Amino acid sequence: MSSALQFASQARCFASTSTRSTSVRSNARCLGSKRFPGSLQRHSHICHVVDRRETAEEAKARRVRESDQISERVVAITDIAELDAQIEKAGDKLMVIEVYSDAHCQIDEEHEIAPASCQGIKTSFQRTARDCPDALFLEVAVDDSNSELAASLGIEVLPTVQFVKSGKLLWEHRGVSNLDQDLAEGVLFYGDAGAGGSHPSDFITEITNKADLEKWYSSLDDKVLGVLDVSMSNAAACVHIYPTVVVLARQFNGFASFARLIGDSSDDAKALMKELNVKTVPTFRFYRSGKVVGEHIGTSRSDLISAILGKQAELGLSPPPPVEGRKARMQHAAEDAKNAPKQLNFIDASSQQVSTELPNTKSSPSPTTTTTATTLPALWPELAERYGNALALLDPHASPPTQYTFDELSSAISALARGLSSLGLTSGDHCSLFSENSSRWLITDQAIQSCGAVDAVRGVSSTVEELSYIMQNSESSALFVQDVETLKKMAPVLSTSPLSSTIRFIVVLWDGEDEDNKVEAPMPVYTFNQVLERGKQSSQGHSNSHQTEICTSSSTATSSPLPPSSLTGDSLATLVYTSGTTGSPKGVQLTHSNILYQVKQFPAFLNVQPGSRTLSILPPWHIYERTVSYHILSRGSCQVYSTIRHFRDDLSGYPPDHLVCVPLVLDTLRSRVMATLKKSSFIRKSLALSLLSAAVAYTRAQRIVHGVAVEYAMRAPPAMVFIKAWILSIILKPLNWLAQKLVTSKIKTALGVKKCVVSGGGSLAPHLDDFFEAVGLPVLNGYGLTETSPVLACRAMSLQNVQNLNSPTDTATTENNPNLNGSNVRGSVGRVIPETEIKIVNPENLQESYPDGTQGLILVRGPGVMKGYFNNESATAAAFSAGDGWFDTGDLGWIVPSSESDSDSDLSSGKRSTNKLNSNGAGDGQGSKNFLSSTKNKNRMAGCLVLTGRAKDTIVLSSGENVEPQPIEDAICASPYIKFAALIGQGHRTLGVLLVPDADTLAEPANSYTNASSSSSSSSRSSTSSSQSASLTSTEIDKLMKEAITAACSNRVRWEHVSAFKVLEKPFNVEDGTLTKTMKPRRAVINEIYKNEIAALEAKLR
């Protein structure tokens, strides 16, 4: 709950709104219309005030009384004449006009219910009318008969809410997102004084010029903190923070004095705002004894409260006393928040605005429309033309919270690109971009490319040494950092050669506005807003005083054509650094064509619709997240940025249609569900877990019955296996039905994802596939590498979970991609995407191809494969050593054959390659007849790729992080007590290591180690120091091993830390194949010989 609600007991109009953090509504600006001029008026009054401390019974009785008055406050308008009459009647009273379409209230034929959005809009409007009686509320339901009325209001998007006073449009809210909150806050900001409550002017001093300001702060008592709110009337952020300012002004009365400057209210106000050097609104300046003592920028209510209280404590001033009965009111607020309606969803397109065909409007394009852009910068103007005012980006946890429509996103990219061009960034330049995911990351990324430059990307959690290496290896001439903290981290290396001479300028994306938070650097440092404003000045020729963010830079900007004429699809777009075999990152060169190929081919497995929503949780310097982001935006979908801290709340607050994640996220979601079930009462827990187990068993049995069990793709299930699965399907069907009614459907709803999950960046454990299929949430597991842009294959939505195999397939996918019918086969990574080729070869002889059904090394080629590694010809040559454009993935796998290829193999050779499949369940390829005589069932899996391991050493954790084991092993073996180390952890959260002690160095402990091994039946023991039973090593040796690991990992990023180890009984040697003749460990052999020890160690990996 927002901290502001702790003080909001007196402002019911405000407190009745959602408590979730609000985002700056950059589309909520003065748009103007045919009927109302675009000029804005300044109003700062508060609506009806009541005491929240009334009991629940009293509140209920009051609402019943007030409900009788709602019809008088909400007037239905059907034609222009009625509208004119109401405008004349309103005079100078605030009018709130809601315009929506009756078409959205029709019965949904598929679900036989009316969409909740229609009733939700009316409910929100009526609730605000009831709580805020000092405004006139008009309701306009648009249909074919009165579309002229909507046109006269200048309405282009439905629903829209306009705030009008004295015939002038003050503010406009589009769409359903946060409608409850925007309605109440808009009335509070612009409305007249409410009956029964004190006026805000009793607590807030209005500042209109410099004389007013000097008079106000010179009158302040030394024991009182002065708080100046600098706002603009057309800035939605100021609208949203104003209720908090009013409440705090009342609560802090006598302890803090509040004043307010509306920067665009008059020429004097504009001049004062410029003199104050305010760059962003809202800005809060703190005064004491006539001097500025601090500043706070942002729209977070809790942050503002903390800033004021913190400044009072810093200056030794007394804070206001606790409000009497505050605890009780907080409890009421919590109850209200709990019972408040969830965020409104508009039909199936979630909470984004939906275009309705009206005069002078564009209808939404077909979702099957693909981009014609040949470079990434050319994509954004195309999307702006296609989707216009639809919401593209929502960044609710940024400071300030931000959102962009497609129009605004394209404009921001263009403006920032022009600003960068004015700083000297030109075609062919390389830049380093070190930041985590945010709306500004995307804008910066595309602005750099719009200049024809190339960005080398990485996250801020990397070590300074790694970031410095990337800057030098990529030959960067500019640096973009996430925030001031990152810049401080990089400051020491930026002052040294050669970076001090090669980096021409630095841009800070966030938090760079605070004068007290500056960092000295040998090159110019700019903020994101400063560069953005330079670009706006470049295109407009002058500063726009009505912009929310204002820059005072006096530099003259020069314009440049964007994108550069030299930019083509073959031009280098980005350098994505991935771990190398020697530990140094390698810069993967990806072109515009590489990435756009992925953008255009994603619909083959992921059918994203315009107006849908995707939650973004992964870092953008993973090419998987980055390419998916480009794709969903290219389809008119909205991307909502989340963080690990807010992810759980965002799943419910911004329920996504699609969730793009790594297996670790799915594992976390499943763990939370299981933990919640286990906290229930004994009866509820037992019932839920039993039914969930039955649902999982049912789905497994159904896979066998319907011929989509990967373990039987190459050989028939034995008769008893098939009969058992068939019987289980019949027995468990009623339990599965009951599980869906009582358990799994509720789990799916709680998870918050509406359509599907796309998982990539790591192997997906079978138990996760089982769980999410049982609860009815499709998981599309994909496979790819950074070097392939990244997706090579992915399961598609065309085959739903096996509980619905008799249902029609997704025609939107299969009509255009008939070869993908039935490709969501669990245990596989689906079929190869169009235009990409994959072949399986002998790992020892890359020229020897294997037929389908035989395990081997995976080679790929196609439009998504990289140009090579930047400044690393030897690594590039090794990656393409197979020749003819084939890239060596380093992964092992096999392709499910069709029935025909199965038969051909039997007739021609009688057997498959000697490299037989075993542990993956694929069988020996002898062409056994499937127990199911129908080839249709077997064809459901034909062509699917099944991964079995990695030929190369790189370990991919479940979080998607790549770990190169050799440098870590070398660091561990630097200890004199350790002879060999073998890192493990593929597909797990953390790393583990097998250790072989050096017997010569540990002579005495090694003797006890040898003696113990002869009398122990166990070949290894756990590293847990608390184990005091008969062991293979002494506790002292155990301690030395742990110290060596700690020292080796102390300066590494968190995902390269080792969390568990096992000390082996038998050392590696040449005789058993664990060592080569050159005394190098053979990982494949070690993994086979010590598979039991590895399994026990993996169970300890957290």
N, C-alpha and C positions, 0 to 999 in steps of 0.2 A: 504494500500500500504506500502511496506517495506520502512523504512526510508532511506535505502541505495540508493533508486532510486532518492532521492533528489539530490544526488551527482553524478548520473550516466549518466549525459547528454553527456559525451564525449566517453563513452564506449558502442556503439550501440550493439555490440555483446552480452553484458551483459544485456543492458536495454531492448532488444527484448524478453527476457525470461519472464516467469510467475513471478508475484510479490508475490505469496503466499509463506509462510515460507517453507523452504525445510527441509527434514529429512535426517539424516545421512544414507547414503546408505552403510550399513555394508556388503552387497553382492557385492558392487562395489570395488572389490579388485583385486590384480594381480592374475589371475587364471592360466595363462600360457596356451599354446596350443601346438598342434603338430608343427605348423609352427613358432610361435613366442615364444622365451624363456620367462620365468617369471620374469626376472630381470627388475627393473624399472629405468628409467632415470629421471633426474631432469631438468625441463624446467620451466621457469617463464616469458614467453613473452605474449604479448597482441596482439589480432587480430586487424583488420581494425578499424580505429578511424575516426569518423565523428562528425560533430556538429549537435546536435539535434535541434538547433534553426531554422532549415530550415522550411519553410512554408509547409502546407499540399500539395499544388500544386507542390512545388519543390520536396517533398518526393515522390509523385506519379510519376513524370517524371523520377526521379532517379531510382525508382524501375522498371519502364518499360525498361530503358536502361540496368539495371543489369540483368533483366530476360533473356535477349538475351545471357548473358554469363553463365547462370546456367548450360546449357547442357555441357559446357566445363568443369565445375567444378565438376559435378556429373557424374561419369563414371559407366555405367552398366557393371557388371562382370558376365559372364555366365559359365566360366570354369577356371580350375587351371592355364592354360597357360596365360590367360589374366591377372589373378591376379599376377602371377610372373612378367609379363611385367610391370605392374603398380608399383610393389614394387621396381623394378630396376630403373624405371623412377623417382620415388619419392626421391630416395637418402636419405638424412637426413631430408627431409620435413615431417611434420606431416601428417599421413594418418588417416582418419576417415572412418571405414568400417561398413556399416549398413547391417545387415543380417535379412531378414524377409521371411515369407512364402507367396507365391502367393495364396496358398489355402485359406488364410484368406480374399482374395479379391474377392472370388466368390460371386455370387448373393445369398442372403439369401432367400430361397424358401418361407419361411413363411411370410416374410415382403416385399419380392420382391425388396429389395434394397441391395446395397453393404454396408458392415459394414463401419462405419466412421473411424475405426482404420487404415485401409489400406491407405486411402487417407491422414489421419492425419499424419501417419508416413512419407510418402513421402513429405508432405507439411513442416513438421518440419525440415526434412533433407535439403530440398532445401532452406528453409529460412536461415538456418545456413550457408549453402554453399554460399549464396548470401551475407550475412553480414560479413562473415569471409573468404575472398579469399586466406588467407595465408596458407591454409591446402588443401590437396587433399582428395576429398570425393568419396568413392567407394560404390556402391549399389549392393547388392547380393540378388536376389529373389530366394529362395530355392524351388525346386520341386523335383519330383522323379528322374529327369534326372541329376540333379547336387547336390544331397545330399552328394556326396563325397567331394564337395567343402566346404560345411559347416562343415563336419567332420574334414577336414584338418585345419580349423580355430579353432577347439576345441569348436564349438558351440553346446550347449545342450538345450538352451532355446531360443525361438523366441518371439519377436524380440530381437536382441542383437546388441549393438554398441561397436566396439573396437577402441581404440586409439593406434596407432602403430607408432613408429619412429625408423628409422635405423634398421628395422627388429625385433624390440622388442616391446612386448605388455606392454603398460604403464598403461592402465586402461580399465575397461569394465563395461558397463551399460546394465542391463537386464530388459526387460519389457517395458511397455509404460508409466508407471508412471513418471511424470515430465520429459519426454523426451526432450521437448523444452529447458528446463532450463539446463539439464545435457549436452546436445549437445554443447550449447554455452559456458557454463562454462568449459567444458573439453577442448575445443579449446583454450579458453582464458588462461587456466592453462598451457597447454602443447605446444601451437602453437608458430610459429615464429613471429618476430616483424611485425606488419602490416604497410602497406604503408600509409604515410601521418600522422603518429602519433608518439609521442615520446615513447621511450622504457621504460618499467617499471624500468630498472636499473638506469635510470636518477633520480628516486625518492626513490627507495628501495635498500638498501645496502645488498648484499649477505654475510651471515656469514657462514663460513665453519669450524672454529675452535675457540679456546678460545682467541687466539691472535687477530683474526678479531673482536671478540666481545668487547674486552677491548679497541681496537683502536677506535671502533665506539662510544661506550658510553663515552669514555674520551674526544672525540672531540665535544661532544654536548654542545651547548650554554646553559647557565643557563635559558634562556628565552624560550627554546625549550623542549618539552616533547619527550622523546625517546620511540618508540613503537617497541618491538621485537615480530615478528610473528614466533612462534615455530610450525612447521608443519611436516608432513611426506608425502612422495610422493605417498604412496598407500592408503591414508586415504581420503575417499570421502568428509568428512566434510571440509577438508582443500581445496579441489577443489572448493567447493561451497562458501567458505568465501573469497577466493582469489580475485575475481573481486571487492569486496568491499574494500579490502586492497589496490588494485591498485588505485581505484578512490579516496579513502581517502588520499593516499600518495600524489596525485596530488593536491587535494583540500587543504590539510593542509601544503603544502610546505612552509617552512619559519616559521611555527608555531609548527610543530611536525616533527620528523625525524623517518622514518620507516626502519626497518631492518628485515631480514628474515633468519631463520635457518631451513634447511631441515634435520631433525634428522636422517634420514637413508641414507643420500647421501654419507657418508664416515665414516670410523672408527673414525676420529677426531670429526665429527659431532655427532656420537653416544655417544662418551665419554663426549662431552660438554652437550648434552641433559641430560645425566645421572647426571652430576655434577650440572646442573640447577634444578634437582629434578622435572622435568616436568612429571606429571602423565597422563595427558590427552591432546590430540591435537584436534583442535588448541588451544594453550595457548598464550595469549598476555601479555608480561611483560612490565611494564612501568618503564623507567629510567629517572633520573635527577641528574646531578652533579656526575655521576659515580655510583649512588646507585639505587637499586630497590625500587620503591615507590608504587608499586601496581601491580595487576594482574587481568586479565579477562579471563574466560574460557567459550567457547561456540561458536555456529555457527550462532546465531541470529545477523543479520546485524544491526538492530536497537539497540540492546543491546551493540554491540561493539561501535557504534557511541556515544551512551549515556555514555559509560564507559570512552571513551577518552575525551569527552567534560567535563564530571564530574570531571575527574582527573585534567584537566587543570584549572577548576574553583577552585578546592580544593587547588592547588598549587599556585594560583594567576597568572596563565599564560593566555595570550590573546588567545581567540579562533580565527579561521580564519574568515575573513569578509564574508558576504553573497555574493554568486556568482551573478554577474550581469545577470539579466534576469531569475533568478532562478524560480520565480513564473510562468513565461510563460513556462519554460521547465517542471515544475511540472505538469502544465495543459496538456502538450503534453504527459507526462508519464501516466497521468490518462486516457487520451483518448486511448493511446496504450494498457493499461491494460484492459480497458473496451472492446476494440475490439479484444483483443487477443483470440485465440481459447481456449476453455475450456479444462480441463484435458482430455486426450485422453482415450477413452474406447475401450477395445479390445473385440469385439463381445459382448456377454452377460456377460462376466466375469469381467466387469469393467476394472480397470486399472492395474490389476495384470498380470504378465507374464503368458503365456499359453504354455504348453509343446506341441511340435510337434514331431511326431514320426520320429526320425532320427536314424542313426546307433549309438549304445551304449547309447540310451536314454530309459527312462521308460515312458510308456503311462500313462495317468491319470487313476486312478481306477474308478470303477463305483461309482456314487454318493450314491448308495444304500449300499455300503460297510459299515459295522459296526465294531467297534473296538472289538478285542478279549482280550483286557487288563482286568485284574482283579483288578488292583490297578491303581490309577491315575499316579504315576510316571512311570509305564510301558507303559502309553499311548504315551509319547513323542518320544521315539525311534521308535515306530511303525509309528507315523505320519511323522517322518523324513525320514523313508524308503519309505513311500508311496508318500509323496508330495515334498520331497527334497528341491529344490531351489524356490519353490513357496513362495510368501510372506505370512507370518503368522500374524505379528504384525506391526502396523504402529503407532508411537507415535509422531505426528508432533509438539506437543506443549510442549514436555519435553525439558529440557535444559541439554545436547544437544538433539535435535530431534533424534529419534532412530527408526530403523526398524529391524525386524528379519525375516529371512526365517525359514521354519520348521527345516531345518538342524541346523541353528544357534540357534534357540530357544532350541532345544534338547541339543545342546552342552553347552549353557549357563546355563541351569538348572543343568546339570551334573557337570559342573565346580563349580558353586556356592555351590552345595550340598557337593562336596569334600572339598571346602574351609570351609564350616560350620562344616564338620566332623573333619577337622584339628583343629578347635576351641573347639572341645569336644562335639558337638551336636550328640546325639546318639538316637537309637530307644527307644521310650517311653517318651522322653522329651517333655515338653510343652513349647511353645513360644508364646509371645504376638506380634501380627502384627498390628500396628496402622498406617494406611496409606490410601490415596485415590487411585483411579484407575490409573494404569499406566502399562507399559510393565514390569517394574522392580517389581511391586507388584506380577504379575503372576509368574515371574521367581522365586522370593523369596518364594512365597507360595508353589510352586512345589519342590523347592530345600529343603525346610524344610521337606516336606512329603517324599522326596526321601531318607532322612536320617532316616526315620521311626518315625520322630517326629510329633507333632500335633500343629497346629497354632490356637490361639484364636484371632479372628479378630474384629476390630472396626475402626471407622473413627476418624480423628484427631479433628473433631469439638466437640466431646464429652468432658464433663468436666473432669478435672484432677481427681476428686473424683471417677467418673465412670471408668475411665481408670485404676486407681489404684486398684479399686475393682476387675476388670476383671483380672488384673495381679495376684492378690493374690488368687482369687477364682479358677483360672485356674491352679494354682501352676506352673506358668511360671518360667523357668530358663534362658531365653534369651529374649531380647526385640529388635524388629525391628520397626523403626520409619521412617516416610516419609522424614523428613528433619531436619535440625538443629533447626528450630523454634519449632518443636514438641518436640525435645529433651530438649530444654530450658524449655518448658512448664512442662515437666515431671521431671526435675532435682530436685526440692525440695523433691518430694516423693521418688525418687530413693536414696536419701541420708539418708532416715529414715528406721528404722526396720519395717517389716522384709525384705523389698525389697532389701535393701543394701546388705543383705547376701544371698538372693536367686537368684538374677539376676547375671549370670556369665559374660555376655558380651552384648554389644549393637551394632547393625548394623544400620547405617544411609543410606537410599536408595538413596537420592538425596542431592546435595549441600553440601556434607561433605568434599570436597577437599580443600576448602579455609582455609589456615592456620590461617587467622584472624577471622575465624568463628567457633572456637573450643569451646566446652562446657566441663567444668570439671564434671566428674562423678566418683563415687567410684569404678566403674568397667571399664574394657577396652572398648574403643569405636572404631569401625572399619567402614570404608566406604564400600559401595557395591562393588566398583571396587577393593578394597584391598582384600576382601574375594574372589571375582571372580578370581583374579590373583593367590591367594594361591591355588585355585582349579586347575587352569591351570598348575601351577608348579607341582602340585601333579601328574597330569596325564601325563605331558610331561617331567618332570624331570629337566627342565630348563626354564628360562624366554624367551619368544618369543619377540624379539625386534621389530618385524614387526606389533605387535598389536597396534590398535589405542589407547587403554587405558593401561597405564603402571603403575605398582605398584612397589615401592622400598622396600617393606617389605622383611626382611631377615629371617623371621621365617621359620623354616623347616616344611613343610606340610606333613601330612601322608595320605596315600590313604586308602579308605574303599570301599568295594563293594557296589554298588548302583543298584537297591534298596536293602535294607537288606533282607536277606532270611526269616526273621520272619514276614515280612509284608504280610498280606493277605487281602482279600476283607472285612473281618470282623474287621480288625484293624481300630481303631479310626483315622479319617483323620483331622477333624477340630472341633473347638468349636465356634459356632456362637451365639453371645449373643443377646437375645431379652428381651423385657421388661417383668417383672414379676408382679404378682398381688399386691405385696407389694412395688413395685417400684424398687427393686433390680434386675438387669439383671439376666437372667437365661441362662446358657450355654447349648445350644442344641448340643448333641453329634451326629455327623454324620460320618458314616463309609465310606470307599472307595466304598463299594457295594451300599450304599445309593445313592451316587452321580453318580456313573457310571450307575446305573439303569436309572437315569434321562437322562444321556447322550445318552444312547442306545434307549430310548423310545421317545425322542423328534421328530424323523422323522415321528411319527404317526400324528403330526399336523403341523410340520414346515419342508419343504423340501429344505434344504440348499444344494447348489451345490458347488463343488470345484471351486475355483477361484472367488467366489462371495465376497461381502464385507458387513460387518455389522458395524454400528457406535455404539460405546460404550459410554454412557453418565451417567450410573448409578454407584453408589459406589459398589466396589467388596465385601464389608462386608455384603451386601444384598445377600443372597444365591440365589435369583432369577437371578441377574446379573451374579453371579459367575458360576452357573451351565450352563446358556446359553452360557457363554464364552467358557467353556470347550467343549460344544457341537459343536458350530460353527467351532472351531478349529479342532475338530475331523472329520469334514466333508471337510476339506481342504479350508475353507473360511478364509478371512483375517479380522482381527479385527482392526478397526481404533479408537484410543482413542480420545475422545473429552472432552470439558469442557463446563460449562454453558456459559462462556464468548465467546467461539468460536463456539458453537453449530450451530448457524444460518449460519455462514460462511462455516462450515464443511459440512452442508447438500448440499451445492452447490459445494464446493471444492472437497469433497470426497463423491459423491452421493451414498448412501448405497442401496444394494438390500433389506436388512432387517433392520428395526429399532426396537430395544428392549427398551421399556421405561415404565414409569408409566403414569397413566391417566393425571397427572399434565402436563407432556410434551405435550400430545395431546391437552389439553385445551389451553396451551400457543400457540401452532401452529395455532389452530383455531382462537384464539383471534387476532393473528397477521394478519391472512388473512382477518378477518372481519374489522380490523382497517385500513388495506390498501384499501379495497374496499370503506370504508366510506370516505376516503380522496380524492377519485376521484371526478370528476365534477358531478354535480347534475344528469345529464342525464346518464352518465356511471354508477354512483353509483346506481341509481334507477333500471336501466336495470339489472345490475349484481345481486343485492340483490333479485330482483323479480324472475329472472331465477333460482337462487340458492334455493329460497323458493319453487319454482315449482318442482325442482329436488328432494328436501327432501320430499315434499308431494307425489310425484310419487313413491319414494322408499317405503314409509309407506303403500301406497295403494297396491303396488305390493306384499308386505309381506302378506297382508290379502288374496289377490286373490290366491296366490300360497301356502297358508297354512303354512307359516313360521313365523307367528306373535305369539310370546310367550303368549301374553295376551289371545289368543284364543286356547291355547294348551289343555285346559281341558274342554272347552265348545265351542259349535259352535258359530261362529259370527252370531248375529241376521241377518235375511234376509236383512233388510234395510242397515245394516253395510256393508255386503258383496256387495250388489248392488251399494251402494255409492262408495265403493272402486273400483269396476269394472268400473263404469262410470268415476271416476277420472283417472283411469289408461289410459282409452281411450282418455280423454280430454287432460291430461297432457303429453301424449307421445310425441307430436310434440314439446311442450315446453321443455321437458326433453332432446330431441335430440338437440334443439337449445342451451340449457344450456351446454350440453357436448361440443358443437362446440365452444362456445364463452366464457364460464366461467369455468366450472368444470375441463375440461381437462387442462386448463392453471394453475388452482390452484394445481392440482396434479403434474404438471411439476415443479411448483415453490416450492412445498414441498420437492422435491428432492429424495423421497423414491421410488425405482423402483418397488418393488414387494409387500411387506406387512409390517405391523406394528404388533409387538407382545406386548400386554399390560398386565401388571400384577402388583402385589403389592398394589392394591387398587381397589375399585369398579369403573366401567366405567359408566359414566352418559349417559342416553339415547340420549341426544342432540349431544354428541360426536359420538356415533354410527351412528346417522342419517347423520351428516355432512360428515364423512369420507366415508360412503357408497355412498352418493350422488356424491362425487367427484371421486369415483371409486378406492379408496385406501382401500383394505381389512384390517380390524383390527381383529386380533386374540386375543380375550380376554381370559385370563387364570385365574385359581384359585388354590391357594395352601397356604401353611404355611411354615415357617422356619423349623418346626418340621417334615415336609414331604418332604424336600429336593429340591424344594418346590412344584413342580407342581402336582396337583391331576387331574385336568381336563383342557381342553383348546379347543377352537374352532379351526377348521382346515381349510385349504385352499380349500378343495374339493368342497365346495359350494361357488361359487363366489357371488357377490352382486346380489340382486334380479332383477336387470336390465338385468342380463345375465343368468337367470335360465334355459333357453333353450340351453345354450352352453354346450359342453362336459365338464365333470369334469376333475380335474387334475389327469390324469391316473397315474402319478408318485406316487401319494398319495393313491388313492383309490384301485389300483391293489393289493397293499400289505396290505391295511387296508380297506377292503370293508365295514366294519361296521361304518367307519367314513364318508361315503358319505352323504353330507348334514349336516355337523356339525357346520358350521359357522352361527349359528342362533343368530341373534341379540337379546339381552336381556337375553341370557344364557351365561354360561361359557363353553359350549361344552360338549363333552362326557368324561368320565373317561378314563385316559390313560391305556393301557394294563397292566395286572397283578396287578392293584390296585383295591381294593374293597371299595365300599361306601354303607352305609345303612343309612336310615332315621329312627330315633327313637323318642319316646316320651321324651321330655326334662325332665319330672318329673320321668320317669321310663326308664332307659337306656336299660332295657331288653325287652321292648315292641317295636317291629319293626313296621314301617308304610309301607303301600304299595306305589308303584309309584303314584305320583300325590298328595300326602299328605305332607303338610309342617311339618317339624320336625327338630330335632337336627341331624347334619351330623357327622357320625362316619366313620373312614377310617382305613384300614390296608393294608399293602403291603410292597414291597421291599424298598420303599423310606422312610418309617416311622423311625424316630430316635430311638437310643438306650435308650434315656432318658435324663434327665437334669443332668449335671455334679455336683456332690456333693450336690444334692438336691433330696433326695429320696421321700420326702413328695410331692413335685410338680410332680415328675414322677408318683407316685401312683395315684394322682388325675387325671392326664392326661389319664391314662389307666384304670380308675375305671370301665369302661364297661366290662372289662375282655376279655379273649380270643384274646389279641393282638389288640383290637379296640381302636384307639386313638380318643379322644373327641376334635373336632375342635373348639367347641364353636360357630359354625355358624349355622344358620337356612337356610333351603332350601328344594327343592322338585325336583323330577326327572320326566320329561315328560314321561308318559306311552305310550306304543304302543297301537294300536287299539285293539289287542287281550286282553291285560290286562285291557283295558277300559271295554270291554264287560264282561270279567270274573267278574269284580268288580260289574257290574250292576246285574248279575245273582245271585251272591253269597250273597251279602249283601244289595244290593239296594242303598247303600250310602257309602261315605268315612268316615274317622274318623271325630269326632266332631270338631277336630282342623282344621277348614275349611280355605281355601285360599280366600282372598278377595282383599286386596289392591294391590296385585301383579298381579291381573287379571287372576288368574288360575281357578277361579270358585269354585263350591261346589262339584265337582266330581260326579254328578248325572248321568254321562254317556250320556249326550245329544249328539245327532247325529250331526256331523260336517255338516255345510251347503254344503261344498264340499263333494260329495259322495265318492270321490276317497280316499282310505286309503293311497295311495302313498304319497300324500301331507302331511298327518299327520305323516307318518313314517319318514319324513325328520327331524322332531324334536324329535322323540322317543329316549329316553336315555339321552337327554341333561339335564344338571344340572342347576337349576335356584336358585340363592341366593336371600334370602329375608331379611336378617338381621343378627345380632350377638347376640348369647345367652350370651356370656361373655361380659365384659365391655370394653375390649380394643378397642380403636378408631384407625382406619387406615385412615390416611389422603390421599389425592389424590397424594401426593408425594411418597407414599409407607411407610412413617414413622409410626411406631406403638407408640401410646401414651396411657399410663396407667392413667386413670383419677383420681383414688383414691388419690395418693400423691398430685396432683395439687389441688384437691378439699379440702383436709385436710389443705394445706398451705393457701388457700383462706379463709377457715373457721377459721384460726388462728386469724383473725381479730375479735375484740369484737363486731363489727357491723354486722357481717354476721353469720346467723344460719345454713343455708344449701346452698350448691352449687352443681349444676349438669352440668357437662361438656358435650358439644356436638361437632360435627364436622366430623362425619363419612363420608368419601368420599369427604371432602372439603379441601381447601388449608390450612386453619388455624382453630383454636379452638374458640368456643363461650361458654358462661356459663349462666345458669339460676340462679338467686340469690334470696334468701329469707332473708330479713334483720332480725336482732334480735330486736324485738319490745321493750324489756326491756331496752336495752342499748340505743336505739334511741327513748326514750320516746316521746319527743316533735316532732321530725320528723315523728315518727310512727303514732302519732295521726293525723297529716295532711295527712299522707299516707292513713289511714283508712277512713277519711272523704272524701278524693278525690275519693277513690274507690267506695264509695256509689253513687257518682254523675257522675261517668264516665262509659260510655258503653264499654270502652276498658278494657281488663283484664291485660294489660301490656303496657309498653311504651319503646321506644328506649332509649338506653344509651347515645345518642348523647347529649353532654352538651349544645349545642346551642338551644335545644328545650325549649322554654319558655312558651308553651301553657299549659293548664290545664293538670296536670300530676299526677301520682299515688304516686310519691315521690318528695321531694324537691331537688333543685339543689345541696344543701349541702350534702344530703345523696348520691346523684349521685357521687359527688366528692369523698366521703369516700369509696364508692364501688370501684371506679377506682383506688384509692390509694392502697386499699387492694390487688387488682388483680396485680398491678404493683409490689408490694413488694413480692408477692408470686411467680412471674415469673422472678424476676430479675436475679437469678442465674441459670436459666434453659436454655437448648439449644433452638434455635430459634423456632423449630416446636412445642415446648411445651408452647409457649406464647399465651395468650388469646387476641384476637383482637376485640371482641365485647361482650356485655352482655345485659341482660334484667332483670329488677327487677320485680318479680312477685307480683301480687295483693294479692293472697291467699297463706298462708303458707302451707307447706306439713303437712299432718296429717294421723293418722292411719285410720280414718273413710273412707276417699276416696281412700285408698290403696296406697297413695304415700309414706307412711312410713310403715315399718314392725312393729311388736310388740316390737322389740328391738330398734326402732327408727332409722332404717337404710333406706335410700331412695331406692325405687324400681324404677329402671330406666325404665323398660318396661311400667309401669303404668304412670310414669311422661311423657314419650314420647308420650303416647296416649292422656292423658288429656290436655297436653300443646302443642299439635301438631301444632296448628296455631301460637302460640308464637315462637315455634322452627323454623317453616318455615320462619317467618319474620326475625328471628335472623340469620338463615343460609343465607338469601339473602344479609346480610351485611358482611359475612365472605369473606375476600379477598384471 
